[in-house]
Amino acid sequence: MAAALLAATTSCAFVLRADDGDEIVGEAPAPTPSPAPLSPSPDVPKDEREDPGTAWPLKITEQTRLALADSAREAGARSGAVEVETRGTIYYGVVFGGKPKDDDYYVIASTDSTYYWHRTGTGPWRYKGDGDEGRCAMPVPAALKLAWTGVRTDDTRSISPCPD
């Protein structure tokens, strides 16, 4: 007995009608979710904004890790920077601007070396390079370093910024 598919509904149920007119109702398998797009999005809800210059540490997400790794790949970075996708010690945070489009986001990641990224507002992540804090200062505001570590740093040292 051949069955013909009469209709599929949006609720993933289906109705089959056998040749003899009997209806058979069942459920179709749930659709496989597609991965979330990797487009940048604000990481701080509008109702939780702070005054300009205030720094917050943020929780790193898988989406952000992927975006950082992609940025490093596009910049031709060493493999250690790309490994931020799956491993490493990562510091992620924001320094609020006057408006969300002016917020500055920073990441410092340590895998086999220390690497850093920056983005403004919802713009793309920019891989800024690698560095050794013993020879150059990472270009991250002191307020954010304090938010990450709880230790006030005095950036008046005579160490030059790491090259971009």
C-alpha positions as a Markdown table, in Angstrom:
| # | Residue | x | y | z |
|---|---|---|---|---|
| 1 | Met | 0.0 | 0.0 | 0.0 |
| 2 | Ala | 1.6 | 3.2 | -1.1 |
| 3 | Ala | 1.1 | 6.3 | 1.0 |
| 4 | Ala | 1.1 | 9.9 | -0.4 |
| 5 | Leu | 2.3 | 12.9 | 1.6 |
| 6 | Leu | -0.6 | 15.3 | 1.8 |
| 7 | Ala | 0.7 | 18.1 | 3.9 |
| 8 | Ala | 3.5 | 19.1 | 6.2 |
| 9 | Thr | 2.8 | 21.6 | 8.9 |
| 10 | Thr | 5.1 | 24.1 | 10.5 |
| 11 | Ser | 4.9 | 22.3 | 13.8 |
| 12 | Cys | 7.0 | 19.5 | 12.4 |
| 13 | Ala | 4.0 | 17.2 | 12.2 |
| 14 | Phe | 2.9 | 15.4 | 9.1 |
| 15 | Val | -0.2 | 13.8 | 7.8 |
| 16 | Leu | -0.1 | 10.8 | 5.5 |
| 17 | Arg | -3.1 | 9.5 | 3.7 |
| 18 | Ala | -3.0 | 5.8 | 2.7 |
| 19 | Asp | -4.6 | 4.7 | -0.5 |
| 20 | Asp | -7.6 | 3.5 | 1.4 |
| 21 | Gly | -8.3 | 6.9 | 2.9 |
| 22 | Asp | -7.0 | 6.3 | 6.4 |
| 23 | Glu | -4.9 | 9.2 | 7.9 |
| 24 | Ile | -1.6 | 8.5 | 9.6 |
| 25 | Val | -0.3 | 11.3 | 11.8 |
| 26 | Gly | 3.3 | 11.5 | 13.0 |
| 27 | Glu | 6.0 | 13.9 | 13.9 |
| 28 | Ala | 8.9 | 14.8 | 11.6 |
| 29 | Pro | 12.4 | 14.9 | 13.2 |
| 30 | Ala | 13.3 | 18.2 | 14.8 |
| 31 | Pro | 15.3 | 20.5 | 12.4 |
| 32 | Thr | 19.0 | 20.6 | 13.1 |
| 33 | Pro | 19.9 | 24.1 | 14.4 |
| 34 | Ser | 22.3 | 26.1 | 12.3 |
| 35 | Pro | 25.3 | 27.7 | 14.0 |
| 36 | Ala | 24.9 | 31.3 | 15.1 |
| 37 | Pro | 26.3 | 33.9 | 12.7 |
| 38 | Leu | 29.7 | 35.2 | 13.7 |
| 39 | Ser | 28.8 | 38.9 | 13.1 |
| 40 | Pro | 29.9 | 41.2 | 15.9 |
| 41 | Ser | 27.2 | 42.2 | 18.4 |
| 42 | Pro | 27.2 | 44.3 | 21.5 |
| 43 | Asp | 28.3 | 42.4 | 24.6 |
| 44 | Val | 26.7 | 44.7 | 27.1 |
| 45 | Pro | 22.9 | 45.1 | 27.4 |
| 46 | Lys | 21.8 | 48.7 | 27.0 |
| 47 | Asp | 20.3 | 48.7 | 30.5 |
| 48 | Glu | 23.6 | 47.8 | 32.1 |
| 49 | Arg | 25.8 | 50.6 | 30.6 |
| 50 | Glu | 28.2 | 52.5 | 32.8 |
| 51 | Asp | 29.7 | 56.0 | 32.6 |
| 52 | Pro | 32.3 | 56.6 | 29.9 |
| 53 | Gly | 35.7 | 55.4 | 31.0 |
| 54 | Thr | 34.3 | 52.7 | 33.2 |
| 55 | Ala | 35.9 | 49.3 | 32.6 |
| 56 | Trp | 34.3 | 45.9 | 33.0 |
| 57 | Pro | 35.7 | 42.4 | 32.6 |
| 58 | Leu | 33.5 | 40.2 | 30.3 |
| 59 | Lys | 33.0 | 36.5 | 29.9 |
| 60 | Ile | 34.5 | 35.1 | 26.7 |
| 61 | Thr | 32.0 | 33.2 | 24.5 |
| 62 | Glu | 32.7 | 30.6 | 21.9 |
| 63 | Gln | 31.5 | 33.0 | 19.3 |
| 64 | Thr | 34.0 | 35.6 | 20.4 |
| 65 | Arg | 36.8 | 33.0 | 20.5 |
| 66 | Leu | 36.0 | 32.0 | 16.9 |
| 67 | Ala | 35.9 | 35.7 | 15.8 |
| 68 | Leu | 39.3 | 36.3 | 17.4 |
| 69 | Ala | 40.8 | 33.3 | 15.7 |
| 70 | Asp | 39.4 | 34.3 | 12.3 |
| 71 | Ser | 40.8 | 37.8 | 12.8 |
| 72 | Ala | 44.3 | 36.3 | 13.6 |
| 73 | Arg | 44.1 | 34.0 | 10.6 |
| 74 | Glu | 43.2 | 36.9 | 8.3 |
| 75 | Ala | 46.1 | 38.9 | 9.7 |
| 76 | Gly | 48.5 | 36.0 | 9.0 |
| 77 | Ala | 49.3 | 35.6 | 12.7 |
| 78 | Arg | 51.4 | 32.8 | 14.2 |
| 79 | Ser | 49.5 | 29.6 | 15.1 |
| 80 | Gly | 49.5 | 30.5 | 18.8 |
| 81 | Ala | 47.2 | 33.4 | 18.2 |
| 82 | Val | 44.8 | 31.2 | 16.2 |
| 83 | Glu | 44.7 | 28.7 | 19.1 |
| 84 | Val | 42.7 | 31.2 | 21.1 |
| 85 | Glu | 39.8 | 29.4 | 19.5 |
| 86 | Thr | 40.2 | 26.4 | 21.7 |
| 87 | Arg | 42.6 | 27.2 | 24.5 |
| 88 | Gly | 44.6 | 29.7 | 26.5 |
| 89 | Thr | 44.2 | 32.1 | 29.4 |
| 90 | Ile | 42.0 | 34.9 | 28.1 |
| 91 | Tyr | 41.3 | 38.4 | 29.5 |
| 92 | Tyr | 38.3 | 40.0 | 27.8 |
| 93 | Gly | 36.7 | 43.4 | 28.7 |
| 94 | Val | 35.2 | 46.7 | 27.7 |
| 95 | Val | 35.9 | 50.3 | 28.4 |
| 96 | Phe | 32.6 | 52.2 | 28.0 |
| 97 | Gly | 32.4 | 55.1 | 25.6 |
| 98 | Gly | 29.6 | 57.7 | 25.5 |
| 99 | Lys | 27.5 | 55.5 | 23.3 |
| 100 | Pro | 27.7 | 51.8 | 22.5 |
| 101 | Lys | 29.3 | 52.6 | 19.1 |
| 102 | Asp | 32.2 | 54.1 | 21.1 |
| 103 | Asp | 32.8 | 51.2 | 23.5 |
| 104 | Asp | 36.3 | 49.7 | 23.2 |
| 105 | Tyr | 36.7 | 46.0 | 23.6 |
| 106 | Tyr | 40.0 | 44.3 | 24.4 |
| 107 | Val | 41.3 | 40.8 | 24.6 |
| 108 | Ile | 44.7 | 39.6 | 25.8 |
| 109 | Ala | 45.3 | 35.9 | 25.4 |
| 110 | Ser | 48.1 | 33.7 | 26.4 |
| 111 | Thr | 48.8 | 30.5 | 24.6 |
| 112 | Asp | 52.4 | 30.0 | 23.6 |
| 113 | Ser | 53.0 | 33.8 | 23.8 |
| 114 | Thr | 50.8 | 36.8 | 24.6 |
| 115 | Tyr | 48.5 | 38.1 | 21.9 |
| 116 | Tyr | 46.0 | 40.9 | 21.8 |
| 117 | Trp | 42.9 | 42.2 | 19.9 |
| 118 | His | 40.8 | 45.3 | 19.9 |
| 119 | Arg | 37.4 | 46.3 | 18.5 |
| 120 | Thr | 35.3 | 49.4 | 18.7 |
| 121 | Gly | 31.5 | 49.1 | 19.1 |
| 122 | Thr | 30.1 | 46.4 | 16.9 |
| 123 | Gly | 33.0 | 46.6 | 14.5 |
| 124 | Pro | 35.2 | 43.7 | 13.6 |
| 125 | Trp | 37.9 | 42.3 | 15.9 |
| 126 | Arg | 41.4 | 43.5 | 14.9 |
| 127 | Tyr | 44.3 | 41.3 | 15.7 |
| 128 | Lys | 46.9 | 43.7 | 17.1 |
| 129 | Gly | 49.9 | 41.4 | 17.4 |
| 130 | Asp | 51.9 | 39.6 | 20.1 |
| 131 | Gly | 54.1 | 40.9 | 22.8 |
| 132 | Asp | 56.1 | 40.4 | 25.9 |
| 133 | Glu | 55.0 | 42.6 | 28.7 |
| 134 | Gly | 58.6 | 42.6 | 30.0 |
| 135 | Arg | 59.7 | 44.4 | 26.9 |
| 136 | Cys | 56.6 | 46.3 | 25.8 |
| 137 | Ala | 53.3 | 47.4 | 27.4 |
| 138 | Met | 50.1 | 45.9 | 26.0 |
| 139 | Pro | 47.9 | 48.8 | 24.7 |
| 140 | Val | 45.1 | 48.2 | 27.2 |
| 141 | Pro | 43.8 | 51.0 | 29.5 |
| 142 | Ala | 44.9 | 50.7 | 33.1 |
| 143 | Ala | 41.3 | 50.8 | 34.2 |
| 144 | Leu | 40.6 | 47.5 | 32.3 |
| 145 | Lys | 43.8 | 45.9 | 33.7 |
| 146 | Leu | 42.5 | 46.8 | 37.2 |
| 147 | Ala | 39.0 | 45.3 | 36.4 |
| 148 | Trp | 40.7 | 42.1 | 35.2 |
| 149 | Thr | 43.2 | 41.6 | 38.0 |
| 150 | Gly | 42.1 | 43.9 | 40.9 |
| 151 | Val | 45.6 | 45.2 | 41.0 |
| 152 | Arg | 46.3 | 48.9 | 40.1 |
| 153 | Thr | 49.0 | 49.2 | 37.5 |
| 154 | Asp | 51.0 | 52.3 | 37.0 |
| 155 | Asp | 51.6 | 52.6 | 33.2 |
| 156 | Thr | 54.1 | 55.4 | 33.7 |
| 157 | Arg | 56.9 | 52.9 | 33.2 |
| 158 | Ser | 59.4 | 53.6 | 30.5 |
| 159 | Ile | 58.3 | 50.6 | 28.5 |
| 160 | Ser | 57.1 | 51.4 | 25.0 |
| 161 | Pro | 53.8 | 50.1 | 23.6 |
| 162 | Cys | 54.0 | 46.8 | 21.7 |
| 163 | Pro | 54.1 | 47.4 | 17.9 |
| 164 | Asp | 50.9 | 46.9 | 16.0 |
